[in-house]
Amino acid sequence: VKRNVLNHFRGTHQLNSTGRTRIDRLVDNNRLLNLMTHSPHTPVEGCTTTASYRFAAGFTSHRLVLTDAGQLFVAWIHIMESPYMNTVLVQVRTAEPAVSGVGAFKDRFPVTT
Protein backbone atom coordinates (compact mmCIF):
# COMPACT_ATOMS: atom_id res chain seq x y z
CA VAL A 1 0.00 0.00 0.00
CA LYS A 2 2.78 2.47 0.91
CA ARG A 3 4.51 1.80 -2.39
CA ASN A 4 1.25 2.53 -4.24
CA VAL A 5 0.84 5.86 -2.43
CA LEU A 6 4.39 6.92 -3.36
CA ASN A 7 3.86 5.76 -6.94
CA HIS A 8 0.67 7.84 -7.05
CA PHE A 9 2.70 10.93 -6.08
CA ARG A 10 5.25 10.07 -8.75
CA GLY A 11 2.49 9.97 -11.36
CA THR A 12 0.48 13.01 -10.26
CA HIS A 13 3.03 15.52 -8.94
CA GLN A 14 6.14 17.14 -10.30
CA LEU A 15 9.03 15.55 -8.44
CA ASN A 16 12.50 16.92 -8.00
CA SER A 17 15.35 14.62 -7.17
CA THR A 18 19.05 14.39 -6.63
CA GLY A 19 21.02 11.20 -6.39
CA ARG A 20 24.25 9.28 -6.54
CA THR A 21 24.88 5.92 -8.11
CA ARG A 22 27.37 3.33 -7.04
CA ILE A 23 27.96 4.37 -3.47
CA ASP A 24 29.82 1.72 -1.48
CA ARG A 25 27.21 0.24 0.85
CA LEU A 26 29.85 -0.23 3.56
CA VAL A 27 30.74 3.49 3.65
CA ASP A 28 30.49 5.46 6.91
CA ASN A 29 30.68 2.48 9.24
CA ASN A 30 28.10 0.44 7.26
CA ARG A 31 25.36 3.09 7.53
CA LEU A 32 23.81 2.26 4.12
CA LEU A 33 24.09 -1.48 4.73
CA ASN A 34 22.32 -1.06 8.07
CA LEU A 35 19.48 0.85 6.36
CA MET A 36 19.19 -1.87 3.71
CA THR A 37 19.00 -4.67 6.28
CA HIS A 38 16.72 -2.75 8.69
CA SER A 39 13.38 -4.47 9.23
CA PRO A 40 10.63 -2.76 7.20
CA HIS A 41 8.34 -3.27 10.20
CA THR A 42 10.54 -1.18 12.51
CA PRO A 43 10.52 2.61 12.03
CA VAL A 44 13.77 4.27 10.99
CA GLU A 45 14.68 7.24 13.21
CA GLY A 46 13.65 10.51 11.57
CA CYS A 47 11.26 8.85 9.10
CA THR A 48 7.48 8.66 9.24
CA THR A 49 7.31 5.30 7.44
CA THR A 50 9.22 3.01 5.10
CA ALA A 51 8.29 1.02 2.01
CA SER A 52 10.50 -1.95 1.15
CA TYR A 53 10.32 -4.54 -1.57
CA ARG A 54 12.41 -7.02 -3.54
CA PHE A 55 12.37 -7.41 -7.31
CA ALA A 56 12.36 -10.86 -8.94
CA ALA A 57 15.95 -10.30 -10.13
CA GLY A 58 17.07 -9.96 -6.49
CA PHE A 59 17.32 -6.15 -6.27
CA THR A 60 16.06 -4.65 -3.01
CA SER A 61 14.54 -1.22 -2.67
CA HIS A 62 13.78 0.90 0.39
CA ARG A 63 11.95 4.21 0.44
CA LEU A 64 12.33 6.15 3.67
CA VAL A 65 9.51 8.72 3.87
CA LEU A 66 10.61 11.98 5.49
CA THR A 67 7.30 13.87 5.59
CA ASP A 68 4.05 13.29 7.42
CA ALA A 69 0.40 14.00 6.62
CA GLY A 70 0.79 17.55 7.99
CA GLN A 71 2.91 18.54 4.98
CA LEU A 72 1.48 19.65 1.64
CA PHE A 73 4.02 17.51 -0.21
CA VAL A 74 5.84 14.22 0.14
CA ALA A 75 9.60 13.64 0.34
CA TRP A 76 11.55 10.40 0.57
CA ILE A 77 14.97 8.83 0.26
CA HIS A 78 15.10 5.92 -2.19
CA ILE A 79 17.89 3.36 -1.70
CA MET A 80 18.25 0.49 -4.16
CA GLU A 81 20.77 -2.32 -3.85
CA SER A 82 21.96 -4.84 -6.40
CA PRO A 83 22.82 -8.34 -5.18
CA TYR A 84 25.61 -8.45 -7.77
CA MET A 85 27.57 -5.38 -6.67
CA ASN A 86 28.74 -3.91 -3.38
CA THR A 87 27.21 -0.52 -4.24
CA VAL A 88 23.82 1.16 -3.89
CA LEU A 89 21.86 3.87 -5.67
CA VAL A 90 20.63 6.69 -3.40
CA GLN A 91 18.09 9.33 -4.46
CA VAL A 92 16.28 12.06 -2.55
CA ARG A 93 12.90 12.86 -4.11
CA THR A 94 10.43 15.57 -3.16
CA ALA A 95 7.23 17.16 -4.39
CA GLU A 96 8.07 20.30 -2.38
CA PRO A 97 7.88 23.41 -4.58
CA ALA A 98 11.37 24.73 -5.30
CA VAL A 99 12.57 28.05 -3.92
CA SER A 100 13.67 30.08 -6.94
CA GLY A 101 17.03 31.76 -7.33
CA VAL A 102 19.15 29.33 -5.31
CA GLY A 103 21.39 26.52 -6.49
CA ALA A 104 22.03 23.60 -4.14
CA PHE A 105 19.30 20.98 -3.54
CA LYS A 106 19.30 21.69 0.20
CA ASP A 107 18.71 25.41 -0.47
CA ARG A 108 15.98 24.87 -3.08
CA PHE A 109 14.02 22.46 -0.88
CA PRO A 110 14.55 23.68 2.72
CA VAL A 111 11.69 21.73 4.33
CA THR A 112 12.74 18.44 2.70
CA THR A 113 16.34 18.79 3.83
Sequence and secondary structure as in RCSB ss.txt:
>XXXX:A:sequence
VKRNVLNHFRGTHQLNSTGRTRIDRLVDNNRLLNLMTHSPHTPVEGCTTTASYRFAAGFTSHRLVLTDAGQLFVA
WIHIMESPYMNTVLVQVRTAEPAVSGVGAFKDRFPVTT
>XXXX:A:secstr
 HHHHHHHHHHHS  EEEEEEEEETTHHHHHHHHHHHS TTS  TT SEEEEEE TTS EEEEEE   TTSSS E
EEEEEE TTSSEEEEEEEE S   TT  SHHHH TTT 
